[in-house]
């Protein structure tokens, strides 16, 4: 009890993302022939939510265009 799970989860997520960016920069600068693949729950969640937001924007645009077409024809 009182373990501050959410704040610890945030710290771990930030650490994973910072580490990934540092590794990508290191590979880009010094080892261009290497490929770095990383996976972490926080990293996957951020990618998932970014993709979800992107998809929702496209869905909203399509609903708006259909509404606009129907409004024009009626």
N, C-alpha and C positions, 0 to 999 in steps of 0.2 A: 504494500500500500504506500502511496505517496512516492512512487518511483519516478514520476515525471516522464512517463513513457513518450508522450507526444513531443516534448522538447528534445528528448534524446533521439527520437526518430528524425527530427528535423536536423539535428547536428550531424547525424550519420549520413543523411541524404546530402547535405551540403558538402561534407567531406568527400563523398563518392564523386560528386559532380566536379568539385575542384580538382581532385586527383585525375579524373578523366581528361579534363581540359589541359592539365599540366603534361600528362602523358602524350596527348595528341600534339601539343606544341613541341615537346622534346623529339618526338618521332619526325615531325615535319622539318625541324631545324637540323637535326643531326643524323637521323637514320631514315632517309626517305624510302628505302627499300623495305622497311618493316611495316607490318600492319598490326595495330593494337586493337583488340576487341575487349570491351569491358561490359560487364553486366552487373547490375545491382537493382534491387527492388525499387529504390527511389529513382534511379535513372530511368527504369522502365516506366514507372508511373508518370514521370514528367513527359516522356515521349508520348505515352498513351494520351495524356490530357491535351498535349499540343495537337496531336492528330485528331482528337475528338473535337476540339475547338474549330479546327480547320474544316472538318466535315460538317459541323453544325452551321458554319458560315455559308457553305455551299448549299446546304438544305434550305436555310433561310432565304438565300437569294433566289432559289428555284421557286419557293412558295410565293415570294413577292412578284416574280415574273409571271407566274400563272395567274395570280390575282390581278395584276396589271392587264394581262391579256383578256381576262374575263370582263373586267371593268370597261375596257375599250370596246369590246364587242356587244356589250349590253348597253 
